[in-house]
Amino acid sequence: MADTTPVNSQITDAVTQTNVKVVAEAPAQSLAVLYQMTTQAAGLSMQNAVQNQQSLNQISNASVATAVRQIMKLAE
């Protein structure tokens, strides 16, 4: 604690405690941001996988419909 400052010691103690609190919470906050970013990336990759699967299902349905149409033409 600085005894030679013209500022009240209670004020300097309050500022010091606030600074210590901020510095102490920084690692937890940075880890929380990291976890949120990781979770967001995993969620986006799942959405992309679902979209790709839906697109492939549409292509598959079109292929089956075309094949069935050709088989039905052969039966005539």
C-alpha positions as CSV (number, residue, x, y, z in Angstrom):
1,M,0.0,0.0,0.0
2,A,1.3,3.5,-0.9
3,D,1.5,5.5,2.3
4,T,2.9,8.7,0.7
5,T,0.1,9.4,-1.8
6,P,-2.3,12.3,-1.2
7,V,-5.2,9.9,-2.1
8,N,-7.2,8.3,0.6
9,S,-6.0,4.8,1.4
10,Q,-9.5,3.4,1.2
11,I,-9.8,4.6,-2.4
12,T,-6.4,3.0,-3.4
13,D,-7.4,-0.2,-1.7
14,A,-10.7,-0.3,-3.5
15,V,-9.0,0.3,-6.9
16,T,-6.4,-2.4,-6.1
17,Q,-9.0,-4.9,-5.1
18,T,-11.0,-4.2,-8.3
19,N,-7.9,-4.6,-10.4
20,V,-7.0,-7.9,-8.6
21,K,-10.6,-9.1,-9.2
22,V,-10.5,-8.3,-12.9
23,V,-7.1,-10.0,-13.3
24,A,-8.3,-13.1,-11.4
25,E,-11.4,-13.5,-13.5
26,A,-9.7,-13.1,-16.9
27,P,-8.6,-16.8,-17.3
28,A,-12.1,-18.1,-16.5
29,Q,-13.7,-15.6,-19.0
30,S,-11.2,-16.5,-21.7
31,L,-11.9,-20.2,-21.2
32,A,-15.6,-19.5,-21.4
33,V,-15.2,-17.7,-24.7
34,L,-13.1,-20.6,-26.0
35,Y,-15.8,-23.1,-25.0
36,Q,-18.5,-21.0,-26.6
37,M,-16.5,-20.7,-29.8
38,T,-15.8,-24.4,-29.9
39,T,-19.5,-25.2,-29.3
40,Q,-20.5,-22.8,-32.0
41,A,-18.1,-24.4,-34.5
42,A,-19.4,-27.9,-33.6
43,G,-23.0,-26.8,-34.0
44,L,-22.2,-25.3,-37.4
45,S,-20.5,-28.4,-38.6
46,M,-23.6,-30.5,-37.5
47,Q,-25.8,-28.1,-39.4
48,N,-23.6,-28.5,-42.5
49,A,-23.7,-32.3,-42.2
50,V,-27.5,-32.3,-42.0
51,Q,-27.7,-30.0,-45.0
52,N,-25.4,-32.2,-47.0
53,Q,-27.4,-35.2,-46.1
54,Q,-30.7,-33.5,-47.1
55,S,-29.1,-32.5,-50.4
56,L,-27.9,-36.1,-51.1
57,N,-31.4,-37.4,-50.3
58,Q,-32.9,-35.1,-52.8
59,I,-30.5,-36.3,-55.5
60,S,-31.2,-39.9,-54.5
61,N,-34.9,-39.3,-54.8
62,A,-34.5,-37.8,-58.3
63,S,-32.3,-40.7,-59.3
64,V,-34.8,-43.3,-58.1
65,A,-37.7,-41.5,-59.8
66,T,-35.8,-41.4,-63.1
67,A,-34.9,-45.1,-62.8
68,V,-38.5,-46.0,-62.0
69,R,-39.7,-44.0,-65.0
70,Q,-37.2,-45.8,-67.3
71,I,-38.3,-49.2,-65.9
72,M,-41.9,-48.3,-66.5
73,K,-41.2,-47.4,-70.1
74,L,-39.6,-50.8,-70.6
75,A,-42.8,-52.5,-69.4
76,E,-44.9,-50.9,-72.1
